[in-house]
Amino acid sequence: MRKPKFRRQEWHRYKKLGKKWRKTRGKTSKTRRYEGRKPAMPTVGYCSPKATKGLHPSGYRDVLVCNAKDLETIDPEKEAGRISSTVGLRKREIILNKARELKIKILNE
């Protein structure tokens, strides 16, 4: 059984609400009372498989990279790097060139 897309109550009615899930708190809310024909609420039973939990949607494990030396610890088959937001443009180019040499995927290239 596939996990349903949990969407905010009445997301289709008002554009300003957006699709991101927010818990329903209304006193007479049908969604909160788990009535049939209403969208599902996130609960414990909808968890992801242990093998895929915490992985990036591409299937790689996310590793934070702050400098070029951090790339040497990454396993290219299972892990992918994500360059830290505090890294500047000059160091970022150095990290990207080194990642291409080592054939490591960078998630925020």
Biopython code that builds the backbone (N, CA, C, O; Angstrom):
import numpy as np
from Bio.PDB.StructureBuilder import StructureBuilder

atoms = [
    (1, "MET", "N", (0.837, -1.185, 0.000)),
    (1, "MET", "CA", (0.000, 0.000, 0.000)),
    (1, "MET", "C", (0.882, 1.250, 0.000)),
    (1, "MET", "O", (1.809, 1.356, 0.804)),
    (2, "ARG", "N", (0.602, 2.174, -0.881)),
    (2, "ARG", "CA", (1.385, 3.408, -0.960)),
    (2, "ARG", "C", (0.974, 4.386, 0.124)),
    (2, "ARG", "O", (-0.177, 4.418, 0.558)),
    (3, "LYS", "N", (1.947, 5.185, 0.552)),
    (3, "LYS", "CA", (1.669, 6.208, 1.556)),
    (3, "LYS", "C", (0.896, 7.342, 0.890)),
    (3, "LYS", "O", (1.316, 7.818, -0.165)),
    (4, "PRO", "N", (-0.227, 7.796, 1.474)),
    (4, "PRO", "CA", (-0.986, 8.889, 0.848)),
    (4, "PRO", "C", (-0.252, 10.216, 0.961)),
    (4, "PRO", "O", (0.619, 10.386, 1.813)),
    (5, "LYS", "N", (-0.613, 11.152, 0.094)),
    (5, "LYS", "CA", (-0.056, 12.499, 0.189)),
    (5, "LYS", "C", (-0.883, 13.256, 1.219)),
    (5, "LYS", "O", (-2.070, 13.512, 1.018)),
    (6, "PHE", "N", (-0.244, 13.603, 2.308)),
    (6, "PHE", "CA", (-0.948, 14.316, 3.367)),
    (6, "PHE", "C", (-0.990, 15.792, 3.010)),
    (6, "PHE", "O", (0.045, 16.455, 2.936)),
    (7, "ARG", "N", (-2.184, 16.294, 2.790)),
    (7, "ARG", "CA", (-2.345, 17.695, 2.408)),
    (7, "ARG", "C", (-3.168, 18.416, 3.451)),
    (7, "ARG", "O", (-3.959, 17.808, 4.171)),
    (8, "ARG", "N", (-2.974, 19.715, 3.522)),
    (8, "ARG", "CA", (-3.666, 20.546, 4.493)),
    (8, "ARG", "C", (-5.175, 20.540, 4.227)),
    (8, "ARG", "O", (-5.612, 20.437, 3.081)),
    (9, "GLN", "N", (-5.956, 20.651, 5.290)),
    (9, "GLN", "CA", (-7.408, 20.684, 5.158)),
    (9, "GLN", "C", (-7.824, 21.893, 4.317)),
    (9, "GLN", "O", (-7.383, 23.014, 4.568)),
    (10, "GLU", "N", (-8.671, 21.654, 3.325)),
    (10, "GLU", "CA", (-9.180, 22.682, 2.405)),
    (10, "GLU", "C", (-8.074, 23.393, 1.618)),
    (10, "GLU", "O", (-8.199, 24.576, 1.300)),
    (11, "TRP", "N", (-6.999, 22.675, 1.306)),
    (11, "TRP", "CA", (-5.909, 23.254, 0.518)),
    (11, "TRP", "C", (-6.374, 23.612, -0.886)),
    (11, "TRP", "O", (-5.832, 24.526, -1.507)),
    (12, "HIS", "N", (-7.372, 22.898, -1.387)),
    (12, "HIS", "CA", (-7.875, 23.125, -2.743)),
    (12, "HIS", "C", (-8.780, 24.352, -2.818)),
    (12, "HIS", "O", (-9.054, 24.859, -3.906)),
    (13, "ARG", "N", (-9.236, 24.824, -1.677)),
    (13, "ARG", "CA", (-10.220, 25.896, -1.648)),
    (13, "ARG", "C", (-9.592, 27.289, -1.655)),
    (13, "ARG", "O", (-10.105, 28.207, -2.295)),
    (14, "TYR", "N", (-8.474, 27.436, -0.935)),
    (14, "TYR", "CA", (-7.818, 28.741, -0.822)),
    (14, "TYR", "C", (-6.356, 28.608, -1.230)),
    (14, "TYR", "O", (-5.630, 27.776, -0.686)),
    (15, "LYS", "N", (-5.928, 29.420, -2.179)),
    (15, "LYS", "CA", (-4.564, 29.324, -2.691)),
    (15, "LYS", "C", (-3.527, 29.673, -1.625)),
    (15, "LYS", "O", (-2.429, 29.117, -1.623)),
    (16, "LYS", "N", (-3.871, 30.588, -0.722)),
    (16, "LYS", "CA", (-2.913, 31.041, 0.288)),
    (16, "LYS", "C", (-2.544, 29.949, 1.297)),
    (16, "LYS", "O", (-1.522, 30.063, 1.972)),
    (17, "LEU", "N", (-3.350, 28.905, 1.410)),
    (17, "LEU", "CA", (-3.063, 27.857, 2.384)),
    (17, "LEU", "C", (-1.878, 26.992, 1.987)),
    (17, "LEU", "O", (-1.087, 26.611, 2.850)),
    (18, "GLY", "N", (-1.734, 26.672, 0.715)),
    (18, "GLY", "CA", (-0.663, 25.784, 0.284)),
    (18, "GLY", "C", (-0.997, 24.328, 0.587)),
    (18, "GLY", "O", (-1.977, 24.035, 1.272)),
    (19, "LYS", "N", (-0.168, 23.418, 0.068)),
    (19, "LYS", "CA", (-0.440, 21.990, 0.210)),
    (19, "LYS", "C", (0.217, 21.369, 1.437)),
    (19, "LYS", "O", (-0.140, 20.256, 1.822)),
    (20, "LYS", "N", (1.162, 22.056, 2.055)),
    (20, "LYS", "CA", (1.916, 21.503, 3.182)),
    (20, "LYS", "C", (0.991, 21.139, 4.344)),
    (20, "LYS", "O", (0.069, 21.886, 4.672)),
    (21, "TRP", "N", (1.249, 19.980, 4.964)),
    (21, "TRP", "CA", (0.385, 19.482, 6.024)),
    (21, "TRP", "C", (0.440, 20.360, 7.264)),
    (21, "TRP", "O", (1.517, 20.746, 7.718)),
    (22, "ARG", "N", (-0.726, 20.669, 7.804)),
    (22, "ARG", "CA", (-0.875, 21.316, 9.106)),
    (22, "ARG", "C", (-1.956, 20.544, 9.857)),
    (22, "ARG", "O", (-2.991, 20.203, 9.284)),
    (23, "LYS", "N", (-1.721, 20.272, 11.121)),
    (23, "LYS", "CA", (-2.691, 19.513, 11.914)),
    (23, "LYS", "C", (-3.997, 20.287, 12.044)),
    (23, "LYS", "O", (-4.001, 21.496, 12.278)),
    (24, "THR", "N", (-5.105, 19.567, 11.886)),
    (24, "THR", "CA", (-6.416, 20.201, 12.018)),
    (24, "THR", "C", (-6.759, 20.350, 13.493)),
    (24, "THR", "O", (-6.569, 19.418, 14.275)),
    (25, "ARG", "N", (-7.266, 21.525, 13.876)),
    (25, "ARG", "CA", (-7.561, 21.789, 15.281)),
    (25, "ARG", "C", (-9.014, 22.208, 15.514)),
    (25, "ARG", "O", (-9.387, 22.562, 16.632)),
    (26, "GLY", "N", (-9.816, 22.167, 14.477)),
    (26, "GLY", "CA", (-11.203, 22.596, 14.616)),
    (26, "GLY", "C", (-12.025, 21.661, 15.484)),
    (26, "GLY", "O", (-11.808, 20.449, 15.497)),
    (27, "LYS", "N", (-12.956, 22.232, 16.199)),
    (27, "LYS", "CA", (-13.807, 21.468, 17.115)),
    (27, "LYS", "C", (-14.652, 20.434, 16.370)),
    (27, "LYS", "O", (-14.822, 19.308, 16.836)),
    (28, "THR", "N", (-15.178, 20.828, 15.210)),
    (28, "THR", "CA", (-16.058, 19.935, 14.450)),
    (28, "THR", "C", (-15.409, 19.452, 13.153)),
    (28, "THR", "O", (-16.109, 19.052, 12.222)),
    (29, "SER", "N", (-14.105, 19.486, 13.088)),
    (29, "SER", "CA", (-13.396, 19.107, 11.863)),
    (29, "SER", "C", (-13.590, 17.624, 11.547)),
    (29, "SER", "O", (-13.337, 16.762, 12.389)),
    (30, "LYS", "N", (-14.039, 17.341, 10.334)),
    (30, "LYS", "CA", (-14.266, 15.950, 9.924)),
    (30, "LYS", "C", (-12.942, 15.206, 9.766)),
    (30, "LYS", "O", (-12.846, 14.017, 10.072)),
    (31, "THR", "N", (-11.927, 15.915, 9.289)),
    (31, "THR", "CA", (-10.620, 15.282, 9.126)),
    (31, "THR", "C", (-10.063, 14.873, 10.488)),
    (31, "THR", "O", (-9.544, 13.767, 10.637)),
    (32, "ARG", "N", (-10.166, 15.746, 11.471)),
    (32, "ARG", "CA", (-9.646, 15.465, 12.811)),
    (32, "ARG", "C", (-10.368, 14.289, 13.462)),
    (32, "ARG", "O", (-9.770, 13.531, 14.225)),
    (33, "ARG", "N", (-11.666, 14.141, 13.154)),
    (33, "ARG", "CA", (-12.457, 13.052, 13.737)),
    (33, "ARG", "C", (-12.369, 11.765, 12.920)),
    (33, "ARG", "O", (-13.099, 10.813, 13.195)),
    (34, "TYR", "N", (-11.490, 11.721, 11.925)),
    (34, "TYR", "CA", (-11.245, 10.530, 11.099)),
    (34, "TYR", "C", (-12.507, 9.998, 10.436)),
    (34, "TYR", "O", (-12.698, 8.784, 10.358)),
    (35, "GLU", "N", (-13.357, 10.875, 9.966)),
    (35, "GLU", "CA", (-14.552, 10.412, 9.265)),
    (35, "GLU", "C", (-14.161, 9.926, 7.874)),
    (35, "GLU", "O", (-13.187, 10.397, 7.285)),
    (36, "GLY", "N", (-14.942, 8.973, 7.360)),
    (36, "GLY", "CA", (-14.669, 8.445, 6.039)),
    (36, "GLY", "C", (-14.800, 9.513, 4.969)),
    (36, "GLY", "O", (-15.368, 10.575, 5.220)),
    (37, "ARG", "N", (-14.284, 9.245, 3.786)),
    (37, "ARG", "CA", (-14.291, 10.122, 2.615)),
    (37, "ARG", "C", (-13.533, 11.432, 2.835)),
    (37, "ARG", "O", (-13.578, 12.317, 1.980)),
    (38, "LYS", "N", (-12.841, 11.569, 3.962)),
    (38, "LYS", "CA", (-12.026, 12.756, 4.223)),
    (38, "LYS", "C", (-10.554, 12.367, 4.101)),
    (38, "LYS", "O", (-10.216, 11.193, 4.253)),
    (39, "PRO", "N", (-9.669, 13.335, 3.828)),
    (39, "PRO", "CA", (-8.255, 12.996, 3.650)),
    (39, "PRO", "C", (-7.639, 12.375, 4.906)),
    (39, "PRO", "O", (-8.049, 12.668, 6.029)),
    (40, "ALA", "N", (-6.658, 11.522, 4.690)),
    (40, "ALA", "CA", (-5.993, 10.840, 5.798)),
    (40, "ALA", "C", (-5.073, 11.797, 6.552)),
    (40, "ALA", "O", (-4.501, 12.722, 5.975)),
    (41, "MET", "N", (-4.946, 11.549, 7.859)),
    (41, "MET", "CA", (-4.018, 12.317, 8.694)),
    (41, "MET", "C", (-2.766, 11.478, 8.931)),
    (41, "MET", "O", (-2.862, 10.253, 9.012)),
    (42, "PRO", "N", (-1.602, 12.102, 9.044)),
    (42, "PRO", "CA", (-0.389, 11.333, 9.326)),
    (42, "PRO", "C", (-0.474, 10.662, 10.699)),
    (42, "PRO", "O", (-0.779, 11.311, 11.699)),
    (43, "THR", "N", (-0.206, 9.374, 10.733)),
    (43, "THR", "CA", (-0.198, 8.629, 11.992)),
    (43, "THR", "C", (0.987, 7.674, 11.993)),
    (43, "THR", "O", (1.712, 7.570, 11.004)),
    (44, "VAL", "N", (1.177, 6.985, 13.097)),
    (44, "VAL", "CA", (2.323, 6.103, 13.283)),
    (44, "VAL", "C", (2.384, 5.003, 12.218)),
    (44, "VAL", "O", (3.478, 4.630, 11.795)),
    (45, "GLY", "N", (1.262, 4.487, 11.786)),
    (45, "GLY", "CA", (1.236, 3.371, 10.852)),
    (45, "GLY", "C", (1.744, 3.666, 9.453)),
    (45, "GLY", "O", (1.969, 2.736, 8.678)),
    (46, "TYR", "N", (1.933, 4.940, 9.105)),
    (46, "TYR", "CA", (2.355, 5.306, 7.758)),
    (46, "TYR", "C", (3.873, 5.460, 7.616)),
    (46, "TYR", "O", (4.322, 6.155, 6.704)),
    (47, "CYS", "N", (4.671, 4.844, 8.477)),
    (47, "CYS", "CA", (6.122, 5.066, 8.439)),
    (47, "CYS", "C", (6.758, 4.482, 7.171)),
    (47, "CYS", "O", (6.194, 3.599, 6.525)),
    (48, "SER", "N", (7.945, 4.996, 6.833)),
    (48, "SER", "CA", (8.704, 4.534, 5.673)),
    (48, "SER", "C", (9.460, 3.256, 6.033)),
    (48, "SER", "O", (9.682, 2.993, 7.215)),
    (49, "PRO", "N", (9.864, 2.452, 5.037)),
    (49, "PRO", "CA", (10.678, 1.274, 5.331)),
    (49, "PRO", "C", (12.014, 1.688, 5.948)),
    (49, "PRO", "O", (12.546, 2.748, 5.619)),
    (50, "LYS", "N", (12.555, 0.864, 6.837)),
    (50, "LYS", "CA", (13.805, 1.203, 7.517)),
    (50, "LYS", "C", (14.949, 1.392, 6.532)),
    (50, "LYS", "O", (15.832, 2.217, 6.767)),
    (51, "ALA", "N", (14.949, 0.644, 5.437)),
    (51, "ALA", "CA", (16.041, 0.729, 4.464)),
    (51, "ALA", "C", (16.091, 2.088, 3.772)),
    (51, "ALA", "O", (17.172, 2.550, 3.407)),
    (52, "THR", "N", (14.945, 2.734, 3.585)),
    (52, "THR", "CA", (14.913, 4.008, 2.867)),
    (52, "THR", "C", (14.752, 5.213, 3.777)),
    (52, "THR", "O", (14.771, 6.348, 3.299)),
    (53, "LYS", "N", (14.595, 4.994, 5.078)),
    (53, "LYS", "CA", (14.371, 6.109, 6.001)),
    (53, "LYS", "C", (15.611, 6.995, 6.094)),
    (53, "LYS", "O", (16.722, 6.502, 6.289)),
    (54, "GLY", "N", (15.415, 8.293, 5.952)),
    (54, "GLY", "CA", (16.513, 9.249, 6.079)),
    (54, "GLY", "C", (17.324, 9.447, 4.818)),
    (54, "GLY", "O", (18.283, 10.219, 4.825)),
    (55, "LEU", "N", (16.971, 8.772, 3.732)),
    (55, "LEU", "CA", (17.710, 8.919, 2.479)),
    (55, "LEU", "C", (17.152, 10.075, 1.655)),
    (55, "LEU", "O", (15.987, 10.450, 1.792)),
    (56, "HIS", "N", (18.004, 10.629, 0.800)),
    (56, "HIS", "CA", (17.580, 11.643, -0.161)),
    (56, "HIS", "C", (16.685, 10.950, -1.191)),
    (56, "HIS", "O", (16.848, 9.751, -1.419)),
    (57, "PRO", "N", (15.743, 11.665, -1.822)),
    (57, "PRO", "CA", (14.886, 11.024, -2.830)),
    (57, "PRO", "C", (15.654, 10.340, -3.966)),
    (57, "PRO", "O", (15.118, 9.442, -4.614)),
    (58, "SER", "N", (16.899, 10.752, -4.215)),
    (58, "SER", "CA", (17.712, 10.111, -5.251)),
    (58, "SER", "C", (18.229, 8.748, -4.800)),
    (58, "SER", "O", (18.737, 7.983, -5.620)),
    (59, "GLY", "N", (18.108, 8.429, -3.501)),
    (59, "GLY", "CA", (18.551, 7.139, -2.993)),
    (59, "GLY", "C", (19.893, 7.186, -2.285)),
    (59, "GLY", "O", (20.335, 6.175, -1.739)),
    (60, "TYR", "N", (20.545, 8.332, -2.282)),
    (60, "TYR", "CA", (21.841, 8.477, -1.623)),
    (60, "TYR", "C", (21.664, 8.972, -0.186)),
    (60, "TYR", "O", (20.676, 9.628, 0.144)),
    (61, "ARG", "N", (22.656, 8.638, 0.669)),
    (61, "ARG", "CA", (22.687, 9.189, 2.022)),
    (61, "ARG", "C", (23.336, 10.560, 1.938)),
    (61, "ARG", "O", (24.343, 10.724, 1.249)),
    (62, "ASP", "N", (22.785, 11.535, 2.618)),
    (62, "ASP", "CA", (23.217, 12.931, 2.552)),
    (62, "ASP", "C", (24.403, 13.167, 3.490)),
    (62, "ASP", "O", (24.317, 12.872, 4.682)),
    (63, "VAL", "N", (25.526, 13.705, 2.949)),
    (63, "VAL", "CA", (26.708, 14.010, 3.753)),
    (63, "VAL", "C", (27.059, 15.475, 3.547)),
    (63, "VAL", "O", (27.194, 15.930, 2.411)),
    (64, "LEU", "N", (27.209, 16.220, 4.647)),
    (64, "LEU", "CA", (27.541, 17.637, 4.573)),
    (64, "LEU", "C", (29.028, 17.805, 4.286)),
    (64, "LEU", "O", (29.867, 17.186, 4.940)),
    (65, "VAL", "N", (29.353, 18.653, 3.294)),
    (65, "VAL", "CA", (30.736, 18.896, 2.886)),
    (65, "VAL", "C", (31.070, 20.361, 3.138)),
    (65, "VAL", "O", (30.408, 21.259, 2.619)),
    (66, "CYS", "N", (32.115, 20.592, 3.951)),
    (66, "CYS", "CA", (32.545, 21.963, 4.253)),
    (66, "CYS", "C", (33.832, 22.328, 3.529)),
    (66, "CYS", "O", (34.094, 23.508, 3.295)),
    (67, "ASN", "N", (34.644, 21.327, 3.169)),
    (67, "ASN", "CA", (35.877, 21.585, 2.424)),
    (67, "ASN", "C", (36.202, 20.383, 1.546)),
    (67, "ASN", "O", (35.535, 19.351, 1.623)),
    (68, "ALA", "N", (37.231, 20.521, 0.708)),
    (68, "ALA", "CA", (37.577, 19.473, -0.253)),
    (68, "ALA", "C", (38.036, 18.194, 0.443)),
    (68, "ALA", "O", (37.875, 17.102, -0.102)),
    (69, "LYS", "N", (38.599, 18.318, 1.631)),
    (69, "LYS", "CA", (39.088, 17.150, 2.364)),
    (69, "LYS", "C", (37.938, 16.244, 2.812)),
    (69, "LYS", "O", (38.117, 15.032, 2.932)),
    (70, "ASP", "N", (36.769, 16.819, 3.057)),
    (70, "ASP", "CA", (35.600, 16.035, 3.472)),
    (70, "ASP", "C", (35.136, 15.063, 2.387)),
    (70, "ASP", "O", (34.489, 14.061, 2.693)),
    (71, "LEU", "N", (35.458, 15.344, 1.130)),
    (71, "LEU", "CA", (35.022, 14.483, 0.023)),
    (71, "LEU", "C", (35.703, 13.117, 0.055)),
    (71, "LEU", "O", (35.163, 12.141, -0.467)),
    (72, "GLU", "N", (36.887, 13.046, 0.666)),
    (72, "GLU", "CA", (37.643, 11.788, 0.685)),
    (72, "GLU", "C", (36.969, 10.719, 1.540)),
    (72, "GLU", "O", (37.226, 9.530, 1.355)),
    (73, "THR", "N", (36.111, 11.128, 2.471)),
    (73, "THR", "CA", (35.432, 10.161, 3.345)),
    (73, "THR", "C", (34.127, 9.630, 2.747)),
    (73, "THR", "O", (33.513, 8.727, 3.315)),
    (74, "ILE", "N", (33.700, 10.177, 1.615)),
    (74, "ILE", "CA", (32.407, 9.806, 1.014)),
    (74, "ILE", "C", (32.546, 8.568, 0.133)),
    (74, "ILE", "O", (33.472, 8.467, -0.672)),
    (75, "ASP", "N", (31.614, 7.626, 0.294)),
    (75, "ASP", "CA", (31.532, 6.451, -0.571)),
    (75, "ASP", "C", (30.623, 6.802, -1.748)),
    (75, "ASP", "O", (29.424, 6.992, -1.548)),
    (76, "PRO", "N", (31.164, 6.897, -2.983)),
    (76, "PRO", "CA", (30.363, 7.372, -4.128)),
    (76, "PRO", "C", (29.163, 6.502, -4.499)),
    (76, "PRO", "O", (28.235, 6.981, -5.151)),
    (77, "GLU", "N", (29.169, 5.230, -4.093)),
    (77, "GLU", "CA", (28.057, 4.348, -4.456)),
    (77, "GLU", "C", (26.841, 4.530, -3.544)),
    (77, "GLU", "O", (25.705, 4.351, -3.983)),
    (78, "LYS", "N", (27.077, 4.887, -2.268)),
    (78, "LYS", "CA", (25.982, 4.982, -1.302)),
    (78, "LYS", "C", (25.696, 6.401, -0.843)),
    (78, "LYS", "O", (24.578, 6.698, -0.421)),
    (79, "GLU", "N", (26.689, 7.287, -0.917)),
    (79, "GLU", "CA", (26.551, 8.620, -0.342)),
    (79, "GLU", "C", (26.715, 9.714, -1.395)),
    (79, "GLU", "O", (27.387, 9.528, -2.410)),
    (80, "ALA", "N", (26.089, 10.851, -1.130)),
    (80, "ALA", "CA", (26.221, 12.035, -1.983)),
    (80, "ALA", "C", (26.506, 13.227, -1.084)),
    (80, "ALA", "O", (26.038, 13.281, 0.053)),
    (81, "GLY", "N", (27.273, 14.181, -1.595)),
    (81, "GLY", "CA", (27.646, 15.345, -0.799)),
    (81, "GLY", "C", (26.678, 16.497, -0.964)),
    (81, "GLY", "O", (26.044, 16.661, -2.007)),
    (82, "ARG", "N", (26.578, 17.292, 0.091)),
    (82, "ARG", "CA", (25.812, 18.533, 0.048)),
    (82, "ARG", "C", (26.732, 19.616, 0.578)),
    (82, "ARG", "O", (27.161, 19.564, 1.731)),
    (83, "ILE", "N", (27.041, 20.614, -0.272)),
    (83, "ILE", "CA", (27.966, 21.669, 0.110)),
    (83, "ILE", "C", (27.290, 22.578, 1.130)),
    (83, "ILE", "O", (26.142, 22.987, 0.955)),
    (84, "SER", "N", (28.024, 22.886, 2.203)),
    (84, "SER", "CA", (27.505, 23.728, 3.277)),
    (84, "SER", "C", (27.171, 25.120, 2.756)),
    (84, "SER", "O", (27.808, 25.611, 1.824)),
    (85, "SER", "N", (26.177, 25.750, 3.358)),
    (85, "SER", "CA", (25.749, 27.083, 2.919)),
    (85, "SER", "C", (26.763, 28.155, 3.282)),
    (85, "SER", "O", (26.718, 29.256, 2.732)),
    (86, "THR", "N", (27.680, 27.854, 4.199)),
    (86, "THR", "CA", (28.680, 28.841, 4.617)),
    (86, "THR", "C", (29.902, 28.865, 3.706)),
    (86, "THR", "O", (30.787, 29.700, 3.888)),
    (87, "VAL", "N", (29.966, 27.953, 2.720)),
    (87, "VAL", "CA", (31.104, 27.894, 1.797)),
    (87, "VAL", "C", (30.930, 28.946, 0.709)),
    (87, "VAL", "O", (29.857, 29.072, 0.119)),
    (88, "GLY", "N", (31.995, 29.700, 0.450)),
    (88, "GLY", "CA", (31.954, 30.746, -0.569)),
    (88, "GLY", "C", (32.129, 30.195, -1.974)),
    (88, "GLY", "O", (32.309, 28.992, -2.164)),
    (89, "LEU", "N", (32.073, 31.091, -2.960)),
    (89, "LEU", "CA", (32.115, 30.695, -4.372)),
    (89, "LEU", "C", (33.457, 30.078, -4.765)),
    (89, "LEU", "O", (33.494, 29.100, -5.512)),
    (90, "ARG", "N", (34.558, 30.644, -4.268)),
    (90, "ARG", "CA", (35.890, 30.159, -4.647)),
    (90, "ARG", "C", (36.109, 28.734, -4.132)),
    (90, "ARG", "O", (36.553, 27.866, -4.884)),
    (91, "LYS", "N", (35.803, 28.491, -2.865)),
    (91, "LYS", "CA", (35.967, 27.149, -2.293)),
    (91, "LYS", "C", (34.953, 26.169, -2.888)),
    (91, "LYS", "O", (35.237, 24.979, -3.026)),
    (92, "ARG", "N", (33.766, 26.680, -3.238)),
    (92, "ARG", "CA", (32.728, 25.842, -3.834)),
    (92, "ARG", "C", (33.203, 25.254, -5.160)),
    (92, "ARG", "O", (32.973, 24.077, -5.438)),
    (93, "GLU", "N", (33.865, 26.074, -5.980)),
    (93, "GLU", "CA", (34.393, 25.590, -7.262)),
    (93, "GLU", "C", (35.467, 24.532, -7.056)),
    (93, "GLU", "O", (35.539, 23.562, -7.811)),
    (94, "ILE", "N", (36.305, 24.715, -6.034)),
    (94, "ILE", "CA", (37.340, 23.726, -5.725)),
    (94, "ILE", "C", (36.695, 22.397, -5.331)),
    (94, "ILE", "O", (37.129, 21.333, -5.773)),
    (95, "ILE", "N", (35.661, 22.467, -4.501)),
    (95, "ILE", "CA", (34.957, 21.255, -4.053)),
    (95, "ILE", "C", (34.286, 20.553, -5.233)),
    (95, "ILE", "O", (34.345, 19.328, -5.339)),
    (96, "LEU", "N", (33.650, 21.321, -6.122)),
    (96, "LEU", "CA", (32.970, 20.728, -7.283)),
    (96, "LEU", "C", (33.956, 20.035, -8.217)),
    (96, "LEU", "O", (33.673, 18.947, -8.720)),
    (97, "ASN", "N", (35.120, 20.661, -8.455)),
    (97, "ASN", "CA", (36.134, 20.045, -9.324)),
    (97, "ASN", "C", (36.656, 18.747, -8.722)),
    (97, "ASN", "O", (36.835, 17.757, -9.433)),
    (98, "LYS", "N", (36.902, 18.749, -7.410)),
    (98, "LYS", "CA", (37.395, 17.545, -6.733)),
    (98, "LYS", "C", (36.325, 16.446, -6.760)),
    (98, "LYS", "O", (36.650, 15.267, -6.901)),
    (99, "ALA", "N", (35.053, 16.831, -6.624)),
    (99, "ALA", "CA", (33.958, 15.853, -6.653)),
    (99, "ALA", "C", (33.846, 15.202, -8.030)),
    (99, "ALA", "O", (33.561, 14.009, -8.136)),
    (100, "ARG", "N", (34.071, 15.985, -9.078)),
    (100, "ARG", "CA", (34.041, 15.413, -10.437)),
    (100, "ARG", "C", (35.173, 14.410, -10.622)),
    (100, "ARG", "O", (34.983, 13.367, -11.247)),
    (101, "GLU", "N", (36.355, 14.723, -10.078)),
    (101, "GLU", "CA", (37.497, 13.803, -10.165)),
    (101, "GLU", "C", (37.182, 12.478, -9.473)),
    (101, "GLU", "O", (37.466, 11.406, -10.006)),
    (102, "LEU", "N", (36.592, 12.565, -8.278)),
    (102, "LEU", "CA", (36.293, 11.371, -7.491)),
    (102, "LEU", "C", (34.963, 10.721, -7.879)),
    (102, "LEU", "O", (34.589, 9.689, -7.321)),
    (103, "LYS", "N", (34.245, 11.328, -8.840)),
    (103, "LYS", "CA", (32.947, 10.838, -9.321)),
    (103, "LYS", "C", (31.922, 10.742, -8.188)),
    (103, "LYS", "O", (31.234, 9.734, -8.028)),
    (104, "ILE", "N", (31.844, 11.834, -7.404)),
    (104, "ILE", "CA", (30.892, 11.929, -6.300)),
    (104, "ILE", "C", (29.764, 12.861, -6.710)),
    (104, "ILE", "O", (30.008, 13.933, -7.264)),
    (105, "LYS", "N", (28.535, 12.454, -6.440)),
    (105, "LYS", "CA", (27.374, 13.289, -6.766)),
    (105, "LYS", "C", (27.221, 14.383, -5.710)),
    (105, "LYS", "O", (27.291, 14.115, -4.510)),
    (106, "ILE", "N", (27.011, 15.624, -6.174)),
    (106, "ILE", "CA", (26.749, 16.753, -5.284)),
    (106, "ILE", "C", (25.275, 17.121, -5.437)),
    (106, "ILE", "O", (24.809, 17.387, -6.545)),
    (107, "LEU", "N", (24.547, 17.136, -4.327)),
    (107, "LEU", "CA", (23.096, 17.341, -4.367)),
    (107, "LEU", "C", (22.696, 18.783, -4.647)),
    (107, "LEU", "O", (21.677, 19.018, -5.296)),
    (108, "ASN", "N", (23.473, 19.753, -4.176)),
    (108, "ASN", "CA", (23.127, 21.164, -4.394)),
    (108, "ASN", "C", (24.159, 21.841, -5.289)),
    (108, "ASN", "O", (24.697, 22.895, -4.949)),
    (109, "GLU", "N", (24.425, 21.231, -6.421)),
    (109, "GLU", "CA", (25.419, 21.731, -7.380)),
    (109, "GLU", "C", (24.998, 23.024, -8.021)),
    (109, "GLU", "O", (25.728, 23.569, -8.849)),
]
sb = StructureBuilder()
sb.init_structure("model")
sb.init_model(0)
sb.init_chain("A")
sb.init_seg("    ")
for serial, (resi, resn, name, xyz) in enumerate(atoms, 1):
    if name == "N":
        sb.init_residue(resn, " ", resi, " ")
    sb.init_atom(name, np.array(xyz, "f"), 0.0, 1.0, " ", f" {name:<3s}", serial, name[0])
structure = sb.get_structure()
